[in-house]
Each structure stands twice: as C-alpha cells, then as structure tokens.
C-alpha cells in the first residue's frame, strides 16, 4: 500500500509498525531481491524557499560548580529536596 501526503516544512514524520509478527521472505524472493536495483531519491528544492532553521544567538552556558549536600534523616532530606525543587521552580 502506498500513500502520499503533502506537508509544510518543517515537519516531523514517524512511522509505526503494526502489532503483528513480521513476515519473513522466502528463499527464492531473497535471492531474487539481490538482483534488484535500489532507487535513489534526491529532493530538489527551489531556491526561493526560506531556510528551515536560523541561528538567532549563541552563548556559553553558565558555569555552576556549586553543590548542596543534604544532611539529616531521610525524611529531613526529602523535605529539603522538596524545598530546593520549589525554590528552583522545578515543581509546579
């Protein structure tokens, strides 16, 4: 089965196989396939298309060497970790 779909760029395409077991080719079909040529497709885009991606800015990441050691019982450590996550804004 062949299906053609036109998409505007940029696009993400995924292919999912069915839940069925694979069908293995017979020996005669395997031997016959060795003689087949592989078709190659090279897309040609018009020069008038805008670039798909553009670099707006680049910066070096901030260097943070600070670490925080949590001390206390496991319950106190869990509370301290929860407060840390809230302070960093990692929990909502």
PDB file with one MODEL, atoms N, CA, C and O in Angstrom:
MODEL        1
ATOM      1  N   UNK A   1       0.843  -1.175   0.000  1.00  0.00           N
ATOM      2  CA  UNK A   1       0.000   0.000   0.000  1.00  0.00           C
ATOM      3  C   UNK A   1       0.885   1.233   0.000  1.00  0.00           C
ATOM      4  O   UNK A   1       1.859   1.293   0.750  1.00  0.00           O
ATOM      5  N   UNK A   2       0.570   2.199  -0.813  1.00  0.00           N
ATOM      6  CA  UNK A   2       1.318   3.437  -0.895  1.00  0.00           C
ATOM      7  C   UNK A   2       0.388   4.596  -0.614  1.00  0.00           C
ATOM      8  O   UNK A   2      -0.746   4.631  -1.090  1.00  0.00           O
ATOM      9  N   UNK A   3       0.886   5.552   0.173  1.00  0.00           N
ATOM     10  CA  UNK A   3       0.088   6.727   0.477  1.00  0.00           C
ATOM     11  C   UNK A   3       0.983   7.951   0.365  1.00  0.00           C
ATOM     12  O   UNK A   3       2.108   7.949   0.865  1.00  0.00           O
ATOM     13  N   UNK A   4       0.491   8.988  -0.284  1.00  0.00           N
ATOM     14  CA  UNK A   4       1.249  10.228  -0.430  1.00  0.00           C
ATOM     15  C   UNK A   4       0.582  11.324   0.370  1.00  0.00           C
ATOM     16  O   UNK A   4      -0.638  11.486   0.333  1.00  0.00           O
ATOM     17  N   UNK A   5       1.398  12.077   1.098  1.00  0.00           N
ATOM     18  CA  UNK A   5       0.891  13.179   1.906  1.00  0.00           C
ATOM     19  C   UNK A   5       1.788  14.377   1.665  1.00  0.00           C
ATOM     20  O   UNK A   5       3.011  14.240   1.637  1.00  0.00           O
ATOM     21  N   UNK A   6       1.195  15.558   1.489  1.00  0.00           N
ATOM     22  CA  UNK A   6       1.960  16.796   1.340  1.00  0.00           C
ATOM     23  C   UNK A   6       1.989  17.501   2.682  1.00  0.00           C
ATOM     24  O   UNK A   6       0.953  17.671   3.325  1.00  0.00           O
ATOM     25  N   UNK A   7       3.186  17.913   3.109  1.00  0.00           N
ATOM     26  CA  UNK A   7       3.358  18.589   4.389  1.00  0.00           C
ATOM     27  C   UNK A   7       4.090  19.897   4.184  1.00  0.00           C
ATOM     28  O   UNK A   7       4.937  20.015   3.298  1.00  0.00           O
ATOM     29  N   UNK A   8       3.761  20.881   5.010  1.00  0.00           N
ATOM     30  CA  UNK A   8       4.524  22.127   5.008  1.00  0.00           C
ATOM     31  C   UNK A   8       5.735  21.922   5.908  1.00  0.00           C
ATOM     32  O   UNK A   8       5.623  21.285   6.955  1.00  0.00           O
ATOM     33  N   UNK A   9       6.875  22.446   5.520  1.00  0.00           N
ATOM     34  CA  UNK A   9       8.090  22.326   6.311  1.00  0.00           C
ATOM     35  C   UNK A   9       8.131  23.412   7.357  1.00  0.00           C
ATOM     36  O   UNK A   9       7.615  24.497   7.088  1.00  0.00           O
ATOM     37  N   UNK A  10       8.692  23.215   8.505  1.00  0.00           N
ATOM     38  CA  UNK A  10       9.309  21.978   8.975  1.00  0.00           C
ATOM     39  C   UNK A  10       8.241  20.983   9.409  1.00  0.00           C
ATOM     40  O   UNK A  10       7.151  21.370   9.829  1.00  0.00           O
ATOM     41  N   UNK A  11       8.565  19.708   9.303  1.00  0.00           N
ATOM     42  CA  UNK A  11       7.617  18.657   9.650  1.00  0.00           C
ATOM     43  C   UNK A  11       8.368  17.497  10.292  1.00  0.00           C
ATOM     44  O   UNK A  11       9.545  17.272  10.011  1.00  0.00           O
ATOM     45  N   UNK A  12       7.682  16.779  11.141  1.00  0.00           N
ATOM     46  CA  UNK A  12       8.225  15.571  11.757  1.00  0.00           C
ATOM     47  C   UNK A  12       7.346  14.419  11.323  1.00  0.00           C
ATOM     48  O   UNK A  12       6.122  14.483  11.442  1.00  0.00           O
ATOM     49  N   UNK A  13       7.963  13.370  10.822  1.00  0.00           N
ATOM     50  CA  UNK A  13       7.213  12.215  10.344  1.00  0.00           C
ATOM     51  C   UNK A  13       7.689  10.987  11.110  1.00  0.00           C
ATOM     52  O   UNK A  13       8.888  10.724  11.199  1.00  0.00           O
ATOM     53  N   UNK A  14       6.736  10.237  11.661  1.00  0.00           N
ATOM     54  CA  UNK A  14       7.072   8.985  12.330  1.00  0.00           C
ATOM     55  C   UNK A  14       6.293   7.864  11.681  1.00  0.00           C
ATOM     56  O   UNK A  14       5.199   8.078  11.158  1.00  0.00           O
ATOM     57  N   UNK A  15       6.856   6.671  11.716  1.00  0.00           N
ATOM     58  CA  UNK A  15       6.209   5.502  11.140  1.00  0.00           C
ATOM     59  C   UNK A  15       6.144   4.441  12.219  1.00  0.00           C
ATOM     60  O   UNK A  15       7.151   4.119  12.849  1.00  0.00           O
ATOM     61  N   UNK A  16       4.957   3.901  12.428  1.00  0.00           N
ATOM     62  CA  UNK A  16       4.779   2.882  13.443  1.00  0.00           C
ATOM     63  C   UNK A  16       4.378   1.587  12.766  1.00  0.00           C
ATOM     64  O   UNK A  16       3.465   1.560  11.941  1.00  0.00           O
ATOM     65  N   UNK A  17       5.061   0.526  13.120  1.00  0.00           N
ATOM     66  CA  UNK A  17       4.714  -0.767  12.553  1.00  0.00           C
ATOM     67  C   UNK A  17       3.512  -1.323  13.290  1.00  0.00           C
ATOM     68  O   UNK A  17       3.202  -0.903  14.405  1.00  0.00           O
ATOM     69  N   UNK A  18       2.848  -2.260  12.666  1.00  0.00           N
ATOM     70  CA  UNK A  18       1.672  -2.847  13.299  1.00  0.00           C
ATOM     71  C   UNK A  18       2.107  -3.822  14.391  1.00  0.00           C
ATOM     72  O   UNK A  18       3.287  -4.153  14.508  1.00  0.00           O
ATOM     73  N   UNK A  19       1.159  -4.267  15.171  1.00  0.00           N
ATOM     74  CA  UNK A  19       1.449  -5.188  16.259  1.00  0.00           C
ATOM     75  C   UNK A  19       1.580  -6.626  15.806  1.00  0.00           C
ATOM     76  O   UNK A  19       1.744  -7.521  16.635  1.00  0.00           O
ATOM     77  N   UNK A  20       1.512  -6.864  14.525  1.00  0.00           N
ATOM     78  CA  UNK A  20       1.592  -8.231  14.008  1.00  0.00           C
ATOM     79  C   UNK A  20       3.036  -8.693  13.920  1.00  0.00           C
ATOM     80  O   UNK A  20       3.961  -7.881  13.902  1.00  0.00           O
ATOM     81  N   UNK A  21       3.216  -9.999  13.866  1.00  0.00           N
ATOM     82  CA  UNK A  21       4.552 -10.564  13.715  1.00  0.00           C
ATOM     83  C   UNK A  21       5.063 -10.300  12.302  1.00  0.00           C
ATOM     84  O   UNK A  21       4.274 -10.249  11.359  1.00  0.00           O
ATOM     85  N   UNK A  22       6.384 -10.132  12.147  1.00  0.00           N
ATOM     86  CA  UNK A  22       6.918  -9.862  10.807  1.00  0.00           C
ATOM     87  C   UNK A  22       6.781 -11.086   9.902  1.00  0.00           C
ATOM     88  O   UNK A  22       6.828 -12.230  10.353  1.00  0.00           O
ATOM     89  N   UNK A  23       6.613 -10.808   8.635  1.00  0.00           N
ATOM     90  CA  UNK A  23       6.572 -11.878   7.641  1.00  0.00           C
ATOM     91  C   UNK A  23       7.950 -11.973   7.010  1.00  0.00           C
ATOM     92  O   UNK A  23       8.453 -10.993   6.461  1.00  0.00           O
ATOM     93  N   UNK A  24       8.556 -13.137   7.085  1.00  0.00           N
ATOM     94  CA  UNK A  24       9.883 -13.320   6.536  1.00  0.00           C
ATOM     95  C   UNK A  24       9.774 -13.768   5.081  1.00  0.00           C
ATOM     96  O   UNK A  24       8.917 -14.587   4.749  1.00  0.00           O
ATOM     97  N   UNK A  25      10.648 -13.229   4.196  1.00  0.00           N
ATOM     98  CA  UNK A  25      10.566 -13.604   2.775  1.00  0.00           C
ATOM     99  C   UNK A  25      11.070 -15.031   2.565  1.00  0.00           C
ATOM    100  O   UNK A  25      11.884 -15.549   3.330  1.00  0.00           O
ATOM    101  N   UNK A  26      10.562 -15.634   1.517  1.00  0.00           N
ATOM    102  CA  UNK A  26      11.024 -16.977   1.164  1.00  0.00           C
ATOM    103  C   UNK A  26      12.439 -16.884   0.583  1.00  0.00           C
ATOM    104  O   UNK A  26      12.901 -15.799   0.232  1.00  0.00           O
ATOM    105  N   UNK A  27      13.108 -18.010   0.485  1.00  0.00           N
ATOM    106  CA  UNK A  27      14.473 -18.034  -0.041  1.00  0.00           C
ATOM    107  C   UNK A  27      14.511 -17.560  -1.493  1.00  0.00           C
ATOM    108  O   UNK A  27      15.429 -16.840  -1.886  1.00  0.00           O
ATOM    109  N   UNK A  28      13.521 -17.960  -2.290  1.00  0.00           N
ATOM    110  CA  UNK A  28      13.517 -17.542  -3.701  1.00  0.00           C
ATOM    111  C   UNK A  28      13.358 -16.021  -3.814  1.00  0.00           C
ATOM    112  O   UNK A  28      14.002 -15.400  -4.659  1.00  0.00           O
ATOM    113  N   UNK A  29      12.516 -15.418  -2.980  1.00  0.00           N
ATOM    114  CA  UNK A  29      12.362 -13.963  -3.021  1.00  0.00           C
ATOM    115  C   UNK A  29      13.620 -13.255  -2.528  1.00  0.00           C
ATOM    116  O   UNK A  29      13.972 -12.191  -3.038  1.00  0.00           O
ATOM    117  N   UNK A  30      14.291 -13.830  -1.553  1.00  0.00           N
ATOM    118  CA  UNK A  30      15.539 -13.242  -1.061  1.00  0.00           C
ATOM    119  C   UNK A  30      16.588 -13.250  -2.163  1.00  0.00           C
ATOM    120  O   UNK A  30      17.276 -12.251  -2.371  1.00  0.00           O
ATOM    121  N   UNK A  31      16.716 -14.368  -2.870  1.00  0.00           N
ATOM    122  CA  UNK A  31      17.697 -14.460  -3.956  1.00  0.00           C
ATOM    123  C   UNK A  31      17.332 -13.524  -5.098  1.00  0.00           C
ATOM    124  O   UNK A  31      18.214 -12.922  -5.710  1.00  0.00           O
ATOM    125  N   UNK A  32      16.029 -13.393  -5.395  1.00  0.00           N
ATOM    126  CA  UNK A  32      15.571 -12.506  -6.457  1.00  0.00           C
ATOM    127  C   UNK A  32      15.828 -11.040  -6.097  1.00  0.00           C
ATOM    128  O   UNK A  32      16.109 -10.226  -6.978  1.00  0.00           O
ATOM    129  N   UNK A  33      15.735 -10.706  -4.826  1.00  0.00           N
ATOM    130  CA  UNK A  33      15.919  -9.310  -4.409  1.00  0.00           C
ATOM    131  C   UNK A  33      17.356  -8.840  -4.588  1.00  0.00           C
ATOM    132  O   UNK A  33      17.604  -7.640  -4.711  1.00  0.00           O
ATOM    133  N   UNK A  34      18.298  -9.764  -4.603  1.00  0.00           N
ATOM    134  CA  UNK A  34      19.702  -9.364  -4.791  1.00  0.00           C
ATOM    135  C   UNK A  34      19.942  -8.760  -6.174  1.00  0.00           C
ATOM    136  O   UNK A  34      20.884  -7.990  -6.359  1.00  0.00           O
ATOM    137  N   UNK A  35      19.100  -9.105  -7.140  1.00  0.00           N
ATOM    138  CA  UNK A  35      19.281  -8.605  -8.493  1.00  0.00           C
ATOM    139  C   UNK A  35      18.603  -7.253  -8.714  1.00  0.00           C
ATOM    140  O   UNK A  35      18.856  -6.596  -9.723  1.00  0.00           O
ATOM    141  N   UNK A  36      17.755  -6.835  -7.794  1.00  0.00           N
ATOM    142  CA  UNK A  36      17.014  -5.592  -7.952  1.00  0.00           C
ATOM    143  C   UNK A  36      17.916  -4.394  -7.668  1.00  0.00           C
ATOM    144  O   UNK A  36      18.807  -4.455  -6.821  1.00  0.00           O
ATOM    145  N   UNK A  37      17.667  -3.311  -8.390  1.00  0.00           N
ATOM    146  CA  UNK A  37      18.416  -2.080  -8.140  1.00  0.00           C
ATOM    147  C   UNK A  37      17.700  -1.266  -7.063  1.00  0.00           C
ATOM    148  O   UNK A  37      16.496  -1.414  -6.859  1.00  0.00           O
ATOM    149  N   UNK A  38      18.435  -0.426  -6.394  1.00  0.00           N
ATOM    150  CA  UNK A  38      17.873   0.436  -5.359  1.00  0.00           C
ATOM    151  C   UNK A  38      17.640   1.809  -5.967  1.00  0.00           C
ATOM    152  O   UNK A  38      18.574   2.449  -6.450  1.00  0.00           O
ATOM    153  N   UNK A  39      16.393   2.258  -5.943  1.00  0.00           N
ATOM    154  CA  UNK A  39      16.063   3.580  -6.468  1.00  0.00           C
ATOM    155  C   UNK A  39      16.476   4.627  -5.446  1.00  0.00           C
ATOM    156  O   UNK A  39      16.176   4.496  -4.259  1.00  0.00           O
ATOM    157  N   UNK A  40      17.154   5.647  -5.900  1.00  0.00           N
ATOM    158  CA  UNK A  40      17.575   6.734  -5.018  1.00  0.00           C
ATOM    159  C   UNK A  40      16.776   7.974  -5.352  1.00  0.00           C
ATOM    160  O   UNK A  40      16.565   8.294  -6.522  1.00  0.00           O
ATOM    161  N   UNK A  41      16.335   8.665  -4.329  1.00  0.00           N
ATOM    162  CA  UNK A  41      15.540   9.869  -4.494  1.00  0.00           C
ATOM    163  C   UNK A  41      16.304  11.033  -3.884  1.00  0.00           C
ATOM    164  O   UNK A  41      16.600  11.023  -2.689  1.00  0.00           O
ATOM    165  N   UNK A  42      16.623  12.023  -4.682  1.00  0.00           N
ATOM    166  CA  UNK A  42      17.306  13.223  -4.216  1.00  0.00           C
ATOM    167  C   UNK A  42      16.346  14.385  -4.409  1.00  0.00           C
ATOM    168  O   UNK A  42      16.062  14.770  -5.543  1.00  0.00           O
ATOM    169  N   UNK A  43      15.842  14.949  -3.316  1.00  0.00           N
ATOM    170  CA  UNK A  43      14.876  16.043  -3.462  1.00  0.00           C
ATOM    171  C   UNK A  43      15.548  17.302  -3.994  1.00  0.00           C
ATOM    172  O   UNK A  43      16.690  17.605  -3.647  1.00  0.00           O
ATOM    173  N   UNK A  44      14.832  18.023  -4.832  1.00  0.00           N
ATOM    174  CA  UNK A  44      15.315  19.287  -5.367  1.00  0.00           C
ATOM    175  C   UNK A  44      14.352  20.382  -4.910  1.00  0.00           C
ATOM    176  O   UNK A  44      13.185  20.399  -5.302  1.00  0.00           O
ATOM    177  N   UNK A  45      14.847  21.281  -4.091  1.00  0.00           N
ATOM    178  CA  UNK A  45      14.019  22.363  -3.575  1.00  0.00           C
ATOM    179  C   UNK A  45      14.306  23.632  -4.352  1.00  0.00           C
ATOM    180  O   UNK A  45      15.457  23.895  -4.699  1.00  0.00           O
ATOM    181  N   UNK A  46      13.295  24.412  -4.627  1.00  0.00           N
ATOM    182  CA  UNK A  46      13.529  25.677  -5.317  1.00  0.00           C
ATOM    183  C   UNK A  46      14.349  26.623  -4.439  1.00  0.00           C
ATOM    184  O   UNK A  46      14.268  26.572  -3.212  1.00  0.00           O
ATOM    185  N   UNK A  47      15.125  27.469  -5.069  1.00  0.00           N
ATOM    186  CA  UNK A  47      15.993  28.396  -4.330  1.00  0.00           C
ATOM    187  C   UNK A  47      15.193  29.464  -3.601  1.00  0.00           C
ATOM    188  O   UNK A  47      15.744  30.158  -2.745  1.00  0.00           O
ATOM    189  N   UNK A  48      13.913  29.617  -3.912  1.00  0.00           N
ATOM    190  CA  UNK A  48      13.123  30.682  -3.296  1.00  0.00           C
ATOM    191  C   UNK A  48      12.595  30.313  -1.912  1.00  0.00           C
ATOM    192  O   UNK A  48      12.020  31.165  -1.235  1.00  0.00           O
ATOM    193  N   UNK A  49      12.774  29.077  -1.475  1.00  0.00           N
ATOM    194  CA  UNK A  49      12.291  28.689  -0.149  1.00  0.00           C
ATOM    195  C   UNK A  49      13.153  29.323   0.945  1.00  0.00           C
ATOM    196  O   UNK A  49      14.373  29.396   0.804  1.00  0.00           O
ATOM    197  N   UNK A  50      12.529  29.782   2.033  1.00  0.00           N
ATOM    198  CA  UNK A  50      13.321  30.317   3.143  1.00  0.00           C
ATOM    199  C   UNK A  50      14.037  29.167   3.861  1.00  0.00           C
ATOM    200  O   UNK A  50      13.590  28.023   3.788  1.00  0.00           O
ATOM    201  N   UNK A  51      15.129  29.458   4.546  1.00  0.00           N
ATOM    202  CA  UNK A  51      15.828  28.394   5.264  1.00  0.00           C
ATOM    203  C   UNK A  51      14.937  27.817   6.359  1.00  0.00           C
ATOM    204  O   UNK A  51      14.151  28.539   6.973  1.00  0.00           O
ATOM    205  N   UNK A  52      15.062  26.519   6.601  1.00  0.00           N
ATOM    206  CA  UNK A  52      14.220  25.857   7.593  1.00  0.00           C
ATOM    207  C   UNK A  52      14.609  26.254   9.012  1.00  0.00           C
ATOM    208  O   UNK A  52      13.755  26.288   9.898  1.00  0.00           O
ATOM    209  N   UNK A  53      15.882  26.553   9.238  1.00  0.00           N
ATOM    210  CA  UNK A  53      16.335  26.933  10.569  1.00  0.00           C
ATOM    211  C   UNK A  53      17.222  28.156  10.468  1.00  0.00           C
ATOM    212  O   UNK A  53      17.888  28.370   9.456  1.00  0.00           O
ATOM    213  N   UNK A  54      17.227  28.941  11.499  1.00  0.00           N
ATOM    214  CA  UNK A  54      18.044  30.139  11.537  1.00  0.00           C
ATOM    215  C   UNK A  54      18.636  30.258  12.933  1.00  0.00           C
ATOM    216  O   UNK A  54      17.919  30.112  13.923  1.00  0.00           O
ATOM    217  N   UNK A  55      19.932  30.523  13.024  1.00  0.00           N
ATOM    218  CA  UNK A  55      20.575  30.719  14.313  1.00  0.00           C
ATOM    219  C   UNK A  55      20.363  32.159  14.734  1.00  0.00           C
ATOM    220  O   UNK A  55      20.791  33.089  14.051  1.00  0.00           O
ATOM    221  N   UNK A  56      19.694  32.335  15.872  1.00  0.00           N
ATOM    222  CA  UNK A  56      19.394  33.676  16.355  1.00  0.00           C
ATOM    223  C   UNK A  56      20.527  34.173  17.242  1.00  0.00           C
ATOM    224  O   UNK A  56      20.989  35.303  17.083  1.00  0.00           O
ATOM    225  N   UNK A  57      20.977  33.339  18.174  1.00  0.00           N
ATOM    226  CA  UNK A  57      22.071  33.732  19.065  1.00  0.00           C
ATOM    227  C   UNK A  57      22.689  32.484  19.667  1.00  0.00           C
ATOM    228  O   UNK A  57      22.048  31.438  19.774  1.00  0.00           O
ATOM    229  N   UNK A  58      23.952  32.619  20.057  1.00  0.00           N
ATOM    230  CA  UNK A  58      24.644  31.520  20.727  1.00  0.00           C
ATOM    231  C   UNK A  58      25.395  32.090  21.920  1.00  0.00           C
ATOM    232  O   UNK A  58      26.071  33.112  21.807  1.00  0.00           O
ATOM    233  N   UNK A  59      25.276  31.429  23.054  1.00  0.00           N
ATOM    234  CA  UNK A  59      26.006  31.843  24.246  1.00  0.00           C
ATOM    235  C   UNK A  59      26.569  30.617  24.932  1.00  0.00           C
ATOM    236  O   UNK A  59      26.067  29.506  24.758  1.00  0.00           O
ATOM    237  N   UNK A  60      27.610  30.825  25.710  1.00  0.00           N
ATOM    238  CA  UNK A  60      28.166  29.739  26.507  1.00  0.00           C
ATOM    239  C   UNK A  60      27.274  29.511  27.715  1.00  0.00           C
ATOM    240  O   UNK A  60      26.723  30.470  28.257  1.00  0.00           O
ATOM    241  N   UNK A  61      27.116  28.259  28.154  1.00  0.00           N
ATOM    242  CA  UNK A  61      26.294  28.016  29.333  1.00  0.00           C
ATOM    243  C   UNK A  61      26.981  28.567  30.584  1.00  0.00           C
ATOM    244  O   UNK A  61      28.207  28.646  30.660  1.00  0.00           O
ATOM    245  N   UNK A  62      26.158  28.943  31.553  1.00  0.00           N
ATOM    246  CA  UNK A  62      26.709  29.441  32.804  1.00  0.00           C
ATOM    247  C   UNK A  62      27.391  28.307  33.546  1.00  0.00           C
ATOM    248  O   UNK A  62      26.877  27.190  33.609  1.00  0.00           O
ATOM    249  N   UNK A  63      28.542  28.603  34.101  1.00  0.00           N
ATOM    250  CA  UNK A  63      29.287  27.595  34.841  1.00  0.00           C
ATOM    251  C   UNK A  63      28.865  27.633  36.301  1.00  0.00           C
ATOM    252  O   UNK A  63      29.094  28.621  36.999  1.00  0.00           O
ATOM    253  N   UNK A  64      28.255  26.567  36.748  1.00  0.00           N
ATOM    254  CA  UNK A  64      27.836  26.468  38.142  1.00  0.00           C
ATOM    255  C   UNK A  64      28.528  25.262  38.764  1.00  0.00           C
ATOM    256  O   UNK A  64      28.234  24.118  38.415  1.00  0.00           O
ATOM    257  N   UNK A  65      29.424  25.519  39.665  1.00  0.00           N
ATOM    258  CA  UNK A  65      30.140  24.443  40.335  1.00  0.00           C
ATOM    259  C   UNK A  65      29.636  24.231  41.752  1.00  0.00           C
ATOM    260  O   UNK A  65      30.188  23.415  42.490  1.00  0.00           O
ATOM    261  N   UNK A  66      28.602  24.949  42.136  1.00  0.00           N
ATOM    262  CA  UNK A  66      28.095  24.843  43.496  1.00  0.00           C
ATOM    263  C   UNK A  66      27.247  23.585  43.635  1.00  0.00           C
ATOM    264  O   UNK A  66      26.428  23.266  42.773  1.00  0.00           O
ATOM    265  N   UNK A  67      27.463  22.887  44.728  1.00  0.00           N
ATOM    266  CA  UNK A  67      26.608  21.748  45.033  1.00  0.00           C
ATOM    267  C   UNK A  67      26.131  21.898  46.464  1.00  0.00           C
ATOM    268  O   UNK A  67      26.772  22.570  47.272  1.00  0.00           O
ATOM    269  N   UNK A  68      25.037  21.291  46.767  1.00  0.00           N
ATOM    270  CA  UNK A  68      24.445  21.397  48.087  1.00  0.00           C
ATOM    271  C   UNK A  68      24.307  19.991  48.647  1.00  0.00           C
ATOM    272  O   UNK A  68      23.679  19.128  48.033  1.00  0.00           O
ATOM    273  N   UNK A  69      24.896  19.766  49.813  1.00  0.00           N
ATOM    274  CA  UNK A  69      24.827  18.460  50.460  1.00  0.00           C
ATOM    275  C   UNK A  69      23.668  18.493  51.450  1.00  0.00           C
ATOM    276  O   UNK A  69      23.606  19.361  52.321  1.00  0.00           O
ATOM    277  N   UNK A  70      22.767  17.557  51.307  1.00  0.00           N
ATOM    278  CA  UNK A  70      21.620  17.470  52.202  1.00  0.00           C
ATOM    279  C   UNK A  70      21.968  16.564  53.368  1.00  0.00           C
ATOM    280  O   UNK A  70      22.456  15.449  53.183  1.00  0.00           O
ATOM    281  N   UNK A  71      21.714  17.053  54.560  1.00  0.00           N
ATOM    282  CA  UNK A  71      22.045  16.274  55.762  1.00  0.00           C
ATOM    283  C   UNK A  71      20.800  16.041  56.580  1.00  0.00           C
ATOM    284  O   UNK A  71      19.819  16.775  56.466  1.00  0.00           O
ATOM    285  N   UNK A  72      20.844  15.022  57.400  1.00  0.00           N
ATOM    286  CA  UNK A  72      19.741  14.711  58.288  1.00  0.00           C
ATOM    287  C   UNK A  72      19.173  13.337  57.983  1.00  0.00           C
ATOM    288  O   UNK A  72      19.761  12.548  57.244  1.00  0.00           O
ATOM    289  N   UNK A  73      18.023  13.074  58.565  1.00  0.00           N
ATOM    290  CA  UNK A  73      17.356  11.789  58.353  1.00  0.00           C
ATOM    291  C   UNK A  73      16.770  11.762  56.943  1.00  0.00           C
ATOM    292  O   UNK A  73      16.671  12.804  56.295  1.00  0.00           O
ATOM    293  N   UNK A  74      16.381  10.578  56.462  1.00  0.00           N
ATOM    294  CA  UNK A  74      15.782  10.513  55.128  1.00  0.00           C
ATOM    295  C   UNK A  74      14.555  11.415  54.978  1.00  0.00           C
ATOM    296  O   UNK A  74      14.343  11.982  53.906  1.00  0.00           O
ATOM    297  N   UNK A  75      13.755  11.558  56.016  1.00  0.00           N
ATOM    298  CA  UNK A  75      12.584  12.423  55.936  1.00  0.00           C
ATOM    299  C   UNK A  75      13.015  13.881  55.822  1.00  0.00           C
ATOM    300  O   UNK A  75      12.446  14.636  55.034  1.00  0.00           O
ATOM    301  N   UNK A  76      14.035  14.288  56.617  1.00  0.00           N
ATOM    302  CA  UNK A  76      14.537  15.666  56.551  1.00  0.00           C
ATOM    303  C   UNK A  76      15.170  15.938  55.188  1.00  0.00           C
ATOM    304  O   UNK A  76      15.016  17.031  54.644  1.00  0.00           O
ATOM    305  N   UNK A  77      15.878  14.961  54.634  1.00  0.00           N
ATOM    306  CA  UNK A  77      16.492  15.121  53.313  1.00  0.00           C
ATOM    307  C   UNK A  77      15.418  15.270  52.230  1.00  0.00           C
ATOM    308  O   UNK A  77      15.565  16.076  51.311  1.00  0.00           O
ATOM    309  N   UNK A  78      14.337  14.491  52.345  1.00  0.00           N
ATOM    310  CA  UNK A  78      13.253  14.583  51.366  1.00  0.00           C
ATOM    311  C   UNK A  78      12.595  15.956  51.439  1.00  0.00           C
ATOM    312  O   UNK A  78      12.276  16.545  50.406  1.00  0.00           O
ATOM    313  N   UNK A  79      12.383  16.481  52.676  1.00  0.00           N
ATOM    314  CA  UNK A  79      11.799  17.821  52.824  1.00  0.00           C
ATOM    315  C   UNK A  79      12.718  18.886  52.242  1.00  0.00           C
ATOM    316  O   UNK A  79      12.264  19.803  51.557  1.00  0.00           O
ATOM    317  N   UNK A  80      14.030  18.758  52.522  1.00  0.00           N
ATOM    318  CA  UNK A  80      14.989  19.732  51.999  1.00  0.00           C
ATOM    319  C   UNK A  80      15.035  19.678  50.471  1.00  0.00           C
ATOM    320  O   UNK A  80      15.146  20.715  49.817  1.00  0.00           O
ATOM    321  N   UNK A  81      14.950  18.478  49.904  1.00  0.00           N
ATOM    322  CA  UNK A  81      14.961  18.324  48.452  1.00  0.00           C
ATOM    323  C   UNK A  81      13.699  18.927  47.835  1.00  0.00           C
ATOM    324  O   UNK A  81      13.763  19.545  46.772  1.00  0.00           O
ATOM    325  N   UNK A  82      12.570  18.752  48.484  1.00  0.00           N
ATOM    326  CA  UNK A  82      11.327  19.341  48.006  1.00  0.00           C
ATOM    327  C   UNK A  82      11.395  20.864  48.037  1.00  0.00           C
ATOM    328  O   UNK A  82      10.960  21.522  47.092  1.00  0.00           O
ATOM    329  N   UNK A  83      11.944  21.433  49.124  1.00  0.00           N
ATOM    330  CA  UNK A  83      12.108  22.885  49.194  1.00  0.00           C
ATOM    331  C   UNK A  83      13.054  23.383  48.113  1.00  0.00           C
ATOM    332  O   UNK A  83      12.810  24.428  47.510  1.00  0.00           O
ATOM    333  N   UNK A  84      14.136  22.644  47.860  1.00  0.00           N
ATOM    334  CA  UNK A  84      15.099  23.016  46.814  1.00  0.00           C
ATOM    335  C   UNK A  84      14.433  23.022  45.445  1.00  0.00           C
ATOM    336  O   UNK A  84      14.630  23.957  44.669  1.00  0.00           O
ATOM    337  N   UNK A  85      13.650  21.997  45.137  1.00  0.00           N
ATOM    338  CA  UNK A  85      12.954  21.926  43.854  1.00  0.00           C
ATOM    339  C   UNK A  85      11.965  23.072  43.705  1.00  0.00           C
ATOM    340  O   UNK A  85      11.843  23.648  42.624  1.00  0.00           O
ATOM    341  N   UNK A  86      11.264  23.409  44.773  1.00  0.00           N
ATOM    342  CA  UNK A  86      10.328  24.534  44.725  1.00  0.00           C
ATOM    343  C   UNK A  86      11.064  25.849  44.507  1.00  0.00           C
ATOM    344  O   UNK A  86      10.610  26.699  43.741  1.00  0.00           O
ATOM    345  N   UNK A  87      12.207  26.018  45.183  1.00  0.00           N
ATOM    346  CA  UNK A  87      12.990  27.253  45.052  1.00  0.00           C
ATOM    347  C   UNK A  87      13.517  27.412  43.628  1.00  0.00           C
ATOM    348  O   UNK A  87      13.552  28.522  43.097  1.00  0.00           O
ATOM    349  N   UNK A  88      13.929  26.300  43.009  1.00  0.00           N
ATOM    350  CA  UNK A  88      14.457  26.343  41.632  1.00  0.00           C
ATOM    351  C   UNK A  88      13.331  26.470  40.602  1.00  0.00           C
ATOM    352  O   UNK A  88      13.587  26.774  39.437  1.00  0.00           O
ATOM    353  N   UNK A  89      12.089  26.237  41.027  1.00  0.00           N
ATOM    354  CA  UNK A  89      10.966  26.315  40.095  1.00  0.00           C
ATOM    355  C   UNK A  89      10.787  25.061  39.281  1.00  0.00           C
ATOM    356  O   UNK A  89      10.185  25.107  38.208  1.00  0.00           O
ATOM    357  N   UNK A  90      11.290  23.943  39.758  1.00  0.00           N
ATOM    358  CA  UNK A  90      11.181  22.688  39.024  1.00  0.00           C
ATOM    359  C   UNK A  90       9.858  21.980  39.296  1.00  0.00           C
ATOM    360  O   UNK A  90       9.482  21.073  38.554  1.00  0.00           O
ATOM    361  N   UNK A  91       9.157  22.377  40.333  1.00  0.00           N
ATOM    362  CA  UNK A  91       7.847  21.808  40.656  1.00  0.00           C
ATOM    363  C   UNK A  91       6.788  22.873  40.483  1.00  0.00           C
ATOM    364  O   UNK A  91       7.028  24.050  40.750  1.00  0.00           O
ATOM    365  N   UNK A  92       5.639  22.467  40.044  1.00  0.00           N
ATOM    366  CA  UNK A  92       4.544  23.422  39.858  1.00  0.00           C
ATOM    367  C   UNK A  92       3.347  22.972  40.635  1.00  0.00           C
ATOM    368  O   UNK A  92       2.312  23.638  40.614  1.00  0.00           O
TER     369      UNK A  92
ENDMDL
END
